[in-house]
Amino acid sequence: VGKFVQLVSTFFGGFVIAFSKGWLLTLVMLASIPLIVIAGGAMSITISRLSTRGQAAYAEAGIVVEQTVGSIRT
């Protein structure tokens, strides 16, 4: 929670400074923020799906190893 507050305050502080120093460039930056948010959301969804697939593969491999070790006779 603390890191989130720090990042949000840095974000808004940066925009205040940017508006005071160069407001035209800041308007261009504001126009690009939705694209960055959409790209971040798509990346988050993709990573989540790939992580789920990886966990399923590890679970299946664990079952195979457990069966293999269980069938070994000493």
DABELJO-V764132 format. One line per field, one symbol per residue. phi: phi as a letter, one per 20 degrees, with the letter a starting at -180 (. if undefined). psi: psi as a letter, one per 20 degrees, with the letter a starting at -180 (. if undefined). Layout:
phi: ???
psi: ???
//
This chain:
phi: .fffffffffffffffffffebfffffffffefgffffffffffffffffffffffffffffffffffffefdd
psi: gghggggghgghhhhggghhgnhghhhgghhighggggghgghggghgghgggghgghgghhgggghghhipp.
//
